[in-house]
Amino acid sequence: MPRRGTSERKTYSVRLQESVLDSLRHLAVDEHRPLSGLLEEAITDILAKYARTTPPGSGKEEGAKRGRRDKAERRTGAG
């Protein structure tokens, strides 16, 4: 995921279970990625999963379209 300028970023605090945060920290170290980058990837993925709009340039736009299509198929029984 391309890094965005700091002017586009906002700070937002979350509360996580300690075990989840510990696992996320270990993953960040193993993957040589910042914790915030992993969190942003996870949030973008869940937005695509639930067919919500994803930010332009996130690389997840097609996933969001597919998610909306899948959701519509589930409603109609098509697919």
Secondary structure, DSSP 8 states (H G I E B T S, - for coil): -----GGG---------HHHHHHHHHHHHHHT--HHHHHHHHHHHHHHHTT----TTSS-HHHHHHHHHHHHHHHHT--
